[in-house]
Amino acid sequence: MKQTKISFLGCGNMGRSLIGGLISNGYPANLLSGSDPDEKQREELRRVFEISTVADNNEAISDAEVVVLAVKPQAVDTTLRGIAETLARTKPLIISIAAGVRLSTILQSAGGDFAVVRVMPNTPALIQAGAAALFANEHVSELQHELAEDIMRSVGTAIWLDEEIKLDAVTALSGSGPAYFFLIMEVMEKAAIKLGLDEAQARQLTLETAFGAAKMAREQNHEPGVLRKQVSSPGGTTEKALQVLIEGGIEDLFAAALNAANNRSIELANEFGSST
């Protein structure tokens, strides 16, 4: 990764995870800075990562070549309007991880035609196991593409999209996706306890089963359907359980769930856009 000055506006969980990921991958702490209104957050970042932190956003980005917008979506407009003059002077790459805030809204709030990359990350980035999708506007250079991708790859995997609207589908799939798996794990634990296992046993076996299945799917060069058939002996216990799930409409249920999340992502983007 080209070593350049990166400033984070907002140092909550996601901003902090990106800072930690960069540093763990060898990025120099002296090239990273952050701003946050919470003094305790700033102190913790200085203590743990030894980066410079300030309360003032304009000070934080005064010499930054990359500005990571990691504030809450409802704070994007106010934040960008407050740094518009500095952005106009420095012309950094803006990387927004604010869910649901469209490029048009970002540019309107920032007051200029800046290079902007929108990113939809997910919470496993907190443990450097994230899955993120990126979309860049026409002002982003090849080098800036590489910078944005390298930053997100420091906390997991990253893919590029060819249309901004697809970020809503990504939100429905990987953005909200960890919660779907947590729900499945939760109901499996409860069902196992009803069958006679104690809570600790059900938890351990559920966790390791989820981990093992994900590891197999990731490392073996097979589609999930093929892997499913490999562990489903004809007339066996797995086949019987899967029959119940399929007949219960699990495919339609997940399709409806992702569609609902996708539509809500679009609604929120419209709401954030109409507020500027």
Backbone bond lengths (Angstrom), bond angles and torsions (degrees), N, CA, C in turn:
res aa  C-N    CA-C-N  psi(-1)  N-CA   C-N-CA  omega(-1)  CA-C   N-CA-C  phi
1 M - - - 1.460 - - 1.527 110.23 -
2 K 1.332 116.06 134.16 1.461 119.57 174.63 1.521 108.54 -61.74
3 Q 1.314 116.24 127.94 1.460 119.84 -176.53 1.521 109.78 -85.38
4 T 1.315 114.75 108.02 1.453 121.99 -176.26 1.518 108.95 -135.64
5 K 1.306 116.84 164.23 1.468 120.99 -176.43 1.537 109.90 -75.30
6 I 1.330 115.75 123.89 1.465 122.15 -179.01 1.527 108.44 -120.49
7 S 1.320 115.88 129.16 1.459 120.44 178.88 1.525 110.05 -119.49
8 F 1.323 115.52 136.23 1.460 121.84 -178.73 1.526 109.76 -107.15
9 L 1.323 116.29 123.39 1.458 120.98 174.38 1.525 107.06 -99.16
10 G 1.328 114.97 105.48 1.455 120.40 -172.94 1.515 109.45 101.38
11 C 1.312 116.01 115.22 1.466 120.07 -175.21 1.524 111.14 -121.58
12 G 1.334 115.33 43.27 1.456 120.90 173.84 1.511 110.57 -77.35
13 N 1.333 116.19 -154.94 1.466 120.04 -173.69 1.528 113.30 -57.85
14 M 1.345 117.66 -47.98 1.451 118.88 -175.10 1.528 111.39 -72.94
15 G 1.328 117.16 -43.27 1.457 119.37 176.79 1.512 111.26 -60.33
16 R 1.313 115.50 -42.53 1.467 120.71 179.46 1.529 110.97 -64.06
17 S 1.334 116.94 -39.32 1.463 119.51 -178.99 1.528 110.89 -66.13
18 L 1.327 117.21 -37.51 1.463 120.27 178.02 1.524 111.44 -67.42
19 I 1.319 116.07 -41.35 1.469 119.73 176.98 1.525 110.23 -60.90
20 G 1.328 115.76 -46.97 1.463 120.28 179.44 1.517 112.26 -62.45
21 G 1.341 116.58 -39.92 1.458 120.37 179.40 1.514 112.41 -64.71
22 L 1.327 115.90 -42.46 1.461 119.90 178.96 1.531 110.98 -62.63
23 I 1.308 116.04 -46.40 1.459 119.85 -178.28 1.528 111.39 -65.55
24 S 1.326 116.85 -40.73 1.468 119.56 179.66 1.524 111.36 -65.85
25 N 1.341 116.32 -22.53 1.462 120.53 176.73 1.526 112.62 -93.61
26 G 1.329 116.07 13.11 1.453 120.49 173.07 1.508 116.37 93.24
27 Y 1.343 117.74 7.84 1.459 118.95 179.64 1.523 109.61 -72.48
28 P 1.341 119.00 133.18 1.472 121.19 -176.21 1.530 112.47 -64.15
29 A 1.316 116.00 128.21 1.461 120.97 -178.74 1.526 111.88 -61.60
30 N 1.330 116.80 -28.79 1.465 119.38 -177.42 1.527 112.94 -72.80
31 L 1.356 116.50 -9.04 1.460 120.10 176.62 1.529 111.86 -98.65
32 L 1.332 116.38 2.53 1.457 121.71 179.69 1.518 109.93 -113.69
33 S 1.324 115.61 141.69 1.465 120.30 175.33 1.516 108.41 -146.36
34 G 1.317 115.46 163.62 1.450 119.12 -179.33 1.505 112.12 -149.13
35 S 1.319 114.70 155.70 1.461 120.00 173.89 1.523 108.51 -129.11
36 D 1.312 114.88 144.26 1.452 120.70 179.47 1.528 107.67 -161.38
37 P 1.338 117.79 139.90 1.468 119.39 179.83 1.520 113.32 -70.23
38 D 1.330 116.77 -17.74 1.466 121.66 -178.08 1.536 109.54 -86.31
39 E 1.306 116.10 112.92 1.465 120.62 -177.70 1.521 111.91 -62.16
40 K 1.334 117.09 -36.69 1.461 120.10 179.48 1.530 110.97 -64.88
41 Q 1.338 116.23 -38.21 1.463 119.41 176.41 1.512 110.55 -60.84
42 R 1.317 115.92 -45.14 1.464 120.09 -178.26 1.523 110.84 -63.67
43 E 1.310 116.93 -43.99 1.465 120.98 179.54 1.528 111.29 -61.95
44 E 1.338 115.96 -40.59 1.456 120.19 -179.37 1.533 111.05 -65.57
45 L 1.331 116.70 -40.37 1.461 120.23 177.91 1.524 111.73 -63.63
46 R 1.320 115.75 -41.48 1.469 119.19 177.76 1.518 111.20 -64.08
47 R 1.307 116.40 -39.00 1.463 120.70 -177.11 1.532 111.28 -71.53
48 V 1.328 116.08 -46.31 1.465 120.16 -173.82 1.527 112.31 -79.53
49 F 1.342 116.67 -43.67 1.464 120.19 -172.21 1.531 114.17 -108.83
50 E 1.316 116.36 -10.52 1.467 122.15 179.05 1.531 111.47 58.85
51 I 1.339 115.74 41.22 1.459 120.09 174.76 1.524 108.66 -106.00
52 S 1.321 116.43 161.13 1.458 119.92 178.28 1.528 109.64 -81.07
53 T 1.318 116.77 138.29 1.457 121.76 179.26 1.522 109.57 -134.25
54 V 1.316 115.64 145.73 1.459 121.72 179.20 1.518 109.00 -139.02
55 A 1.319 115.55 167.22 1.459 120.50 177.69 1.521 111.98 -90.53
56 D 1.339 116.42 -23.07 1.457 121.37 -174.54 1.529 111.46 -94.97
57 N 1.324 116.60 123.20 1.461 120.80 -177.63 1.525 113.10 -63.81
58 N 1.323 116.88 -40.12 1.461 120.30 -179.17 1.526 111.44 -64.00
59 E 1.320 115.96 -39.15 1.463 120.08 176.73 1.522 110.44 -64.41
60 A 1.342 115.79 -39.94 1.462 120.32 -177.11 1.512 112.46 -63.65
61 I 1.341 117.43 -35.92 1.460 119.93 -173.91 1.527 113.08 -102.45
62 S 1.316 117.32 8.71 1.467 120.94 -171.80 1.527 113.63 -57.19
63 D 1.343 117.32 -32.36 1.468 119.69 179.96 1.522 111.95 -128.80
64 A 1.335 116.11 22.13 1.465 120.31 -177.42 1.523 111.40 -84.95
65 E 1.335 115.88 139.57 1.455 121.61 174.11 1.520 111.58 -92.41
66 V 1.331 115.78 -19.96 1.464 122.13 176.05 1.523 108.06 -131.83
67 V 1.333 115.81 129.21 1.462 121.34 176.90 1.527 107.64 -116.76
68 V 1.318 116.79 118.73 1.458 121.68 178.84 1.525 108.09 -96.47
69 L 1.308 115.31 114.74 1.459 121.95 -178.44 1.521 108.18 -87.94
70 A 1.331 115.50 99.34 1.465 121.27 -174.13 1.521 111.81 -117.71
71 V 1.330 116.20 29.60 1.463 120.57 177.38 1.521 109.23 -87.93
72 K 1.332 117.04 169.58 1.455 121.00 176.88 1.531 109.46 -65.62
73 P 1.329 117.29 148.18 1.474 119.95 -176.97 1.523 113.79 -52.33
74 Q 1.320 117.31 -39.25 1.460 120.11 -178.31 1.531 112.99 -70.95
75 A 1.337 116.86 -11.71 1.466 120.83 179.68 1.525 112.47 -100.75
76 V 1.337 117.71 -1.57 1.466 120.64 -176.03 1.518 111.76 -62.53
77 D 1.312 117.78 -48.30 1.456 121.02 -175.89 1.525 111.46 -59.87
78 T 1.320 116.97 -49.85 1.470 121.07 -179.78 1.519 111.23 -62.55
79 T 1.328 116.32 -42.39 1.466 120.90 -179.31 1.520 111.46 -61.91
80 L 1.320 117.22 -48.40 1.461 120.66 -177.47 1.521 112.57 -68.28
81 R 1.313 116.62 -39.26 1.462 118.83 178.45 1.535 110.80 -64.31
82 G 1.327 115.73 -30.96 1.459 120.03 179.91 1.518 114.43 -73.91
83 I 1.328 117.00 -18.30 1.475 120.28 -179.12 1.525 111.67 -117.44
84 A 1.326 117.71 11.05 1.458 121.69 -173.70 1.532 112.65 -56.32
85 E 1.326 117.13 -42.00 1.468 119.80 -178.62 1.523 111.46 -65.70
86 T 1.318 116.53 -41.18 1.469 119.90 178.65 1.522 110.49 -66.46
87 L 1.329 117.32 -40.73 1.462 120.71 177.88 1.524 110.96 -61.44
88 A 1.325 116.26 -41.22 1.466 120.29 -179.77 1.525 111.43 -62.76
89 R 1.321 116.49 -30.95 1.468 120.99 -179.28 1.522 111.83 -80.83
90 T 1.344 117.22 -41.81 1.464 120.30 -171.71 1.527 113.85 -94.72
91 K 1.336 117.80 -24.59 1.467 122.87 178.69 1.535 113.17 52.10
92 P 1.326 118.95 54.78 1.465 120.06 -179.81 1.529 111.37 -80.20
93 L 1.311 115.34 168.76 1.456 121.04 166.04 1.526 106.99 -76.06
94 I 1.316 116.77 128.97 1.462 121.24 176.44 1.523 108.40 -102.46
95 I 1.314 116.57 123.16 1.464 122.11 174.72 1.520 107.14 -110.60
96 S 1.314 116.38 115.57 1.462 120.40 -178.42 1.522 110.63 -104.41
97 I 1.328 115.84 124.18 1.464 120.09 173.67 1.527 109.82 -110.11
98 A 1.345 115.19 18.95 1.463 121.15 177.62 1.525 108.98 -79.04
99 A 1.313 116.86 111.95 1.464 121.49 -175.03 1.521 111.60 -61.67
100 G 1.329 115.36 133.32 1.451 120.90 171.85 1.512 116.67 82.41
101 V 1.316 118.62 -1.00 1.465 120.40 -178.83 1.529 108.48 -97.37
102 R 1.323 116.72 112.49 1.458 122.17 -173.48 1.526 112.25 -72.26
103 L 1.329 114.16 160.89 1.462 120.62 178.13 1.527 111.41 -58.15
104 S 1.315 117.16 -41.57 1.464 120.37 -179.02 1.519 111.42 -61.53
105 T 1.318 116.09 -37.65 1.465 120.93 178.51 1.524 110.36 -68.76
106 I 1.332 116.58 -42.32 1.465 121.31 179.00 1.518 110.72 -60.86
107 L 1.324 116.96 -47.12 1.465 120.96 -178.34 1.525 111.28 -66.21
108 Q 1.330 116.70 -38.01 1.459 119.68 178.52 1.532 110.75 -64.08
109 S 1.329 116.37 -43.16 1.462 120.32 -179.78 1.520 111.63 -69.07
110 A 1.345 116.27 -37.07 1.468 120.67 -179.17 1.518 111.95 -76.30
111 G 1.323 116.84 -23.01 1.453 120.47 175.58 1.506 115.38 78.46
112 G 1.337 117.38 32.09 1.460 119.27 179.46 1.506 112.03 -173.20
113 D 1.322 116.70 170.89 1.461 122.31 178.05 1.522 109.81 -92.10
114 F 1.316 115.70 81.53 1.459 121.65 -177.44 1.526 111.12 -94.26
115 A 1.329 114.84 160.72 1.462 120.84 171.01 1.526 107.37 -74.89
116 V 1.340 116.32 119.82 1.464 120.54 -176.24 1.520 110.10 -132.38
117 V 1.314 115.83 135.22 1.460 122.68 171.73 1.525 107.59 -118.63
118 R 1.320 115.29 122.79 1.465 119.87 173.08 1.526 108.91 -91.47
119 V 1.319 115.35 138.30 1.461 120.47 -178.71 1.520 109.52 -129.35
120 M 1.324 116.37 135.41 1.460 121.16 170.12 1.522 107.53 -110.50
121 P 1.344 117.03 98.69 1.465 120.49 178.05 1.532 109.69 -90.16
122 N 1.308 116.87 -175.99 1.466 119.40 169.78 1.523 110.01 -141.02
123 T 1.320 115.86 168.82 1.464 120.36 -169.34 1.528 115.29 -64.13
124 P 1.352 121.58 -27.77 1.464 117.97 175.80 1.524 114.09 -60.21
125 A 1.332 117.66 -9.52 1.468 119.87 171.95 1.524 110.69 -58.38
126 L 1.331 116.47 -24.34 1.466 120.76 179.00 1.522 111.68 -62.22
127 I 1.337 117.49 -24.16 1.466 121.58 178.24 1.536 110.24 -117.22
128 Q 1.341 115.44 24.18 1.463 122.64 178.77 1.529 112.35 58.29
129 A 1.328 115.23 37.88 1.464 121.28 176.79 1.522 109.74 -132.11
130 G 1.329 115.27 33.70 1.449 120.53 -175.13 1.517 113.14 -79.38
131 A 1.341 114.28 166.34 1.459 122.36 173.68 1.517 106.39 -133.08
132 A 1.326 116.81 117.06 1.458 121.18 -174.45 1.524 110.69 -126.27
133 A 1.331 115.20 148.75 1.457 122.08 172.60 1.516 108.62 -119.59
134 L 1.344 116.08 142.11 1.459 121.44 -175.37 1.526 110.40 -125.16
135 F 1.332 115.16 147.55 1.461 121.54 172.39 1.519 108.54 -138.97
136 A 1.330 116.30 131.09 1.463 121.72 -176.85 1.521 110.71 -112.20
137 N 1.336 115.42 145.86 1.464 117.98 173.54 1.532 109.64 -83.30
138 E 1.324 116.05 178.89 1.461 120.93 -171.44 1.521 113.56 -71.46
139 H 1.326 117.67 -10.52 1.465 120.54 -178.25 1.527 112.86 -88.33
140 V 1.341 117.13 -6.08 1.466 121.21 -176.79 1.527 110.08 -81.38
141 S 1.331 116.09 124.36 1.467 121.15 -179.58 1.529 110.86 -79.02
142 E 1.325 115.54 170.36 1.466 120.59 178.35 1.530 110.63 -61.27
143 L 1.323 116.80 -41.86 1.457 120.25 178.73 1.519 111.02 -64.30
144 Q 1.318 116.97 -39.92 1.459 120.55 178.65 1.528 111.50 -67.60
145 H 1.330 116.62 -35.01 1.470 119.92 172.80 1.534 109.69 -56.53
146 E 1.321 115.34 -47.62 1.465 120.48 -177.73 1.521 110.81 -63.97
147 L 1.334 117.06 -41.14 1.463 121.02 179.34 1.515 111.00 -61.20
148 A 1.336 116.61 -48.34 1.460 120.67 -178.76 1.523 111.30 -61.17
149 E 1.334 116.11 -43.43 1.456 119.78 -179.94 1.523 111.10 -65.41
150 D 1.319 117.42 -42.36 1.467 120.78 179.89 1.531 111.38 -63.00
151 I 1.326 116.89 -38.88 1.462 120.37 179.15 1.521 110.19 -61.71
152 M 1.333 116.97 -46.08 1.466 119.78 -178.40 1.524 111.85 -72.63
153 R 1.334 117.17 -32.60 1.466 119.14 178.27 1.529 111.93 -69.84
154 S 1.311 117.69 -14.43 1.458 119.76 176.42 1.519 111.67 -68.36
155 V 1.346 117.58 -15.75 1.469 120.50 179.59 1.525 111.60 -125.09
156 G 1.325 117.35 20.11 1.459 118.96 177.95 1.509 111.99 148.21
157 T 1.325 115.87 -148.16 1.460 121.30 179.57 1.523 109.87 -100.28
158 A 1.338 115.89 158.09 1.460 120.28 -178.73 1.522 109.53 -146.63
159 I 1.333 115.86 138.65 1.457 121.24 176.91 1.529 109.07 -128.31
160 W 1.338 116.26 155.50 1.462 121.58 177.50 1.519 110.13 -101.95
161 L 1.318 115.63 142.25 1.458 122.35 176.24 1.521 109.82 -107.23
162 D 1.345 115.92 152.95 1.461 119.70 179.72 1.534 112.60 -98.18
163 E 1.336 116.99 -4.78 1.452 121.35 177.42 1.524 109.49 -141.40
164 E 1.320 116.78 135.93 1.464 120.07 -178.53 1.523 111.79 -63.62
165 I 1.340 117.53 -35.13 1.460 121.40 -176.93 1.524 111.51 -59.14
166 K 1.340 117.21 -25.16 1.463 120.27 -179.25 1.525 112.56 -68.94
167 L 1.341 116.81 -15.16 1.465 119.21 176.40 1.523 111.41 -63.48
168 D 1.333 117.59 -26.41 1.458 119.89 176.11 1.524 111.03 -67.02
169 A 1.343 116.17 -39.40 1.462 120.07 176.53 1.523 110.99 -67.02
170 V 1.332 116.18 -38.28 1.464 120.54 176.89 1.522 110.45 -63.38
171 T 1.320 116.32 -40.41 1.467 120.47 176.59 1.520 110.15 -57.75
172 A 1.338 116.04 -43.21 1.461 120.63 -179.25 1.523 112.35 -68.62
173 L 1.339 116.47 -34.16 1.466 120.59 -176.60 1.525 112.65 -85.66
174 S 1.327 116.72 -71.08 1.466 119.64 -173.86 1.525 113.37 -92.24
175 G 1.338 117.14 -29.23 1.458 118.73 179.33 1.517 111.68 -64.21
176 S 1.336 115.37 -50.24 1.472 120.77 177.84 1.519 112.14 -89.40
177 G 1.327 116.40 -14.83 1.459 122.16 -171.38 1.517 117.50 -53.42
178 P 1.359 119.67 -40.77 1.460 117.54 179.39 1.526 113.52 -54.21
179 A 1.334 116.49 -34.99 1.466 119.61 -179.97 1.523 111.58 -66.27
180 Y 1.350 117.05 -32.70 1.464 118.79 178.26 1.528 110.32 -63.58
181 F 1.330 115.23 -44.31 1.464 118.88 179.96 1.531 111.16 -67.33
182 F 1.325 116.98 -37.58 1.467 119.54 176.67 1.525 110.64 -61.86
183 L 1.335 116.80 -38.96 1.464 119.96 178.74 1.527 110.61 -64.64
184 I 1.335 116.44 -44.35 1.467 119.79 178.65 1.523 110.26 -60.95
185 M 1.330 116.56 -42.63 1.462 120.07 178.34 1.524 110.67 -63.10
186 E 1.318 115.62 -39.74 1.467 120.44 -179.68 1.525 111.46 -62.57
187 V 1.338 117.33 -46.60 1.467 119.71 -177.67 1.524 111.05 -72.22
188 M 1.344 117.77 -31.58 1.463 119.69 175.77 1.526 110.88 -64.76
189 E 1.335 116.24 -42.30 1.468 119.94 177.61 1.522 111.22 -59.72
190 K 1.316 115.54 -47.28 1.470 119.84 -178.44 1.526 111.09 -61.66
191 A 1.335 116.35 -41.67 1.465 120.08 179.65 1.526 111.06 -65.32
192 A 1.347 116.53 -39.09 1.467 120.68 -179.83 1.520 111.26 -66.41
193 I 1.327 116.64 -37.54 1.466 120.80 178.04 1.525 110.11 -64.35
194 K 1.330 116.85 -39.95 1.470 120.66 178.03 1.523 111.46 -64.57
195 L 1.355 116.10 -25.75 1.461 120.09 178.48 1.529 112.43 -84.04
196 G 1.342 117.13 -3.85 1.458 119.20 173.45 1.513 116.47 121.27
197 L 1.333 119.67 -10.64 1.458 120.54 177.73 1.527 109.52 -75.55
198 D 1.342 116.11 151.10 1.463 117.00 175.29 1.527 109.07 -82.11
199 E 1.330 116.64 171.70 1.454 121.41 -172.42 1.530 112.38 -61.75
200 A 1.342 116.30 -42.04 1.458 120.49 -178.94 1.524 111.16 -65.37
201 Q 1.320 116.69 -41.90 1.461 120.72 179.35 1.532 110.87 -64.33
202 A 1.338 115.62 -45.75 1.464 120.03 -179.58 1.518 111.09 -62.24
203 R 1.343 116.34 -40.75 1.459 120.29 -179.60 1.526 111.22 -64.85
204 Q 1.321 117.49 -48.93 1.463 120.70 -177.12 1.520 111.77 -62.86
205 L 1.322 116.64 -45.50 1.461 119.75 -178.19 1.530 111.36 -68.06
206 T 1.309 117.38 -36.02 1.470 120.59 177.89 1.522 110.65 -66.07
207 L 1.332 116.43 -47.34 1.460 120.39 -179.51 1.521 111.87 -60.37
208 E 1.320 116.78 -47.45 1.463 119.98 -177.19 1.521 111.70 -69.72
209 T 1.320 116.76 -32.66 1.465 120.00 176.66 1.520 110.38 -66.73
210 A 1.341 116.75 -43.80 1.467 120.81 178.41 1.521 110.69 -62.87
211 F 1.329 116.31 -43.65 1.459 120.59 -179.98 1.522 110.79 -64.09
212 G 1.332 116.36 -45.81 1.459 120.50 -178.38 1.516 112.25 -64.32
213 A 1.329 117.07 -40.38 1.462 120.60 179.46 1.526 110.61 -65.16
214 A 1.342 116.33 -43.61 1.460 120.06 178.95 1.525 111.00 -63.98
215 K 1.333 116.50 -39.61 1.466 121.07 -179.89 1.534 110.66 -65.02
216 M 1.342 116.14 -42.32 1.467 119.71 177.67 1.526 111.03 -62.89
217 A 1.332 116.30 -44.68 1.463 120.42 -178.58 1.519 111.43 -63.82
218 R 1.330 115.61 -34.16 1.464 119.97 -178.82 1.522 112.17 -77.03
219 E 1.324 117.28 -38.80 1.460 120.71 -170.63 1.522 114.15 -94.29
220 Q 1.335 117.59 -23.77 1.457 119.37 179.81 1.524 109.53 -94.38
221 N 1.295 116.15 139.41 1.455 121.72 -174.97 1.528 111.36 -84.62
222 H 1.342 114.49 59.86 1.460 120.45 179.65 1.519 109.74 -135.94
223 E 1.321 116.09 150.84 1.452 120.11 173.45 1.528 109.24 -71.36
224 P 1.352 117.43 154.57 1.474 119.82 -179.77 1.528 113.09 -55.05
225 G 1.332 116.73 -35.86 1.459 119.17 179.80 1.519 112.45 -62.74
226 V 1.326 115.93 -36.98 1.465 120.41 178.10 1.522 110.27 -67.64
227 L 1.333 116.52 -43.53 1.457 120.41 179.04 1.531 110.56 -62.87
228 R 1.319 116.29 -40.04 1.463 120.41 178.82 1.523 110.48 -59.44
229 K 1.335 116.79 -44.51 1.464 120.11 -178.75 1.523 111.31 -67.68
230 Q 1.343 116.29 -30.45 1.464 119.67 -179.53 1.528 112.36 -65.33
231 V 1.321 116.43 -28.86 1.473 118.93 -178.35 1.524 111.74 -104.25
232 S 1.335 116.53 12.88 1.470 120.76 -178.70 1.520 109.93 -116.35
233 S 1.323 116.94 88.92 1.463 120.99 179.19 1.529 109.50 -69.57
234 P 1.338 117.95 137.36 1.466 120.62 178.52 1.530 111.61 -56.15
235 G 1.319 115.70 127.02 1.456 120.45 179.29 1.512 114.68 77.69
236 G 1.354 116.93 4.91 1.459 120.30 -176.70 1.518 114.21 -91.67
237 T 1.324 115.13 -173.47 1.465 121.52 -175.83 1.531 112.08 -68.63
238 T 1.326 115.76 -40.69 1.472 119.19 -178.29 1.519 110.66 -64.94
239 E 1.315 116.85 -44.59 1.459 120.95 179.28 1.526 110.71 -59.27
240 K 1.321 116.45 -40.30 1.466 120.49 -179.94 1.529 110.69 -64.74
241 A 1.327 116.63 -43.30 1.463 120.34 179.63 1.528 110.97 -65.27
242 L 1.327 116.62 -43.12 1.469 120.29 -179.61 1.526 111.18 -65.03
243 Q 1.325 116.22 -34.09 1.463 119.82 178.52 1.528 110.31 -61.79
244 V 1.320 116.45 -40.41 1.462 120.30 178.21 1.530 110.77 -63.48
245 L 1.340 116.72 -43.89 1.463 120.79 -179.42 1.525 111.54 -64.98
246 I 1.324 116.28 -43.67 1.466 120.21 -178.57 1.518 111.40 -67.31
247 E 1.328 116.03 -45.53 1.469 119.49 179.11 1.522 111.62 -67.34
248 G 1.326 116.03 -23.61 1.462 120.37 177.22 1.517 113.24 -79.30
249 G 1.338 116.55 -4.33 1.463 120.46 174.54 1.509 115.02 87.76
250 I 1.334 117.56 31.95 1.460 119.56 -176.04 1.523 112.46 -61.77
251 E 1.351 117.67 -35.53 1.464 119.99 -179.51 1.524 111.07 -66.37
252 D 1.321 116.36 -46.14 1.472 120.18 178.73 1.522 110.90 -65.79
253 L 1.322 116.45 -35.96 1.460 120.42 -179.09 1.525 110.94 -65.21
254 F 1.333 117.18 -43.44 1.457 119.97 178.92 1.525 111.40 -69.24
255 A 1.328 116.68 -36.90 1.461 119.75 177.20 1.525 110.20 -61.64
256 A 1.322 116.73 -42.42 1.466 120.94 179.27 1.522 110.81 -67.26
257 A 1.333 117.09 -38.04 1.463 121.02 -179.58 1.524 111.07 -65.15
258 L 1.339 116.75 -47.73 1.468 119.60 179.63 1.520 111.42 -66.34
259 N 1.325 117.38 -35.78 1.452 120.60 177.41 1.532 110.50 -63.77
260 A 1.342 116.58 -40.24 1.462 120.60 178.68 1.522 110.93 -64.59
261 A 1.338 116.76 -41.52 1.466 120.15 178.94 1.525 110.85 -66.97
262 N 1.330 116.68 -40.76 1.461 121.57 178.18 1.535 110.76 -60.55
263 N 1.328 116.37 -46.01 1.461 120.28 -179.57 1.524 111.98 -65.85
264 R 1.324 115.70 -37.57 1.468 118.75 178.95 1.525 110.69 -67.87
265 S 1.326 117.22 -35.09 1.465 120.86 176.62 1.525 110.10 -61.92
266 I 1.315 116.71 -41.73 1.465 120.80 177.99 1.524 110.82 -65.13
267 E 1.328 116.64 -42.68 1.465 120.80 178.30 1.516 111.81 -59.87
268 L 1.332 116.44 -44.08 1.465 120.37 -179.55 1.520 111.12 -65.34
269 A 1.341 116.53 -39.41 1.469 119.85 178.03 1.521 110.53 -62.12
270 N 1.323 116.31 -39.45 1.461 120.34 177.63 1.526 111.24 -64.54
271 E 1.341 115.66 -39.01 1.454 120.26 179.53 1.531 111.31 -65.49
272 F 1.329 116.56 -45.21 1.460 120.33 179.93 1.533 110.78 -66.06
273 G 1.332 116.09 -36.43 1.454 119.98 179.64 1.509 112.84 -68.23
274 S 1.340 116.77 -35.28 1.456 120.16 -176.73 1.526 112.51 -77.17
275 S 1.349 116.26 -11.04 1.465 119.39 -176.55 1.529 111.93 -86.54
276 T 1.351 117.56 -8.29 1.458 119.97 -175.61 1.516 110.93 -98.55
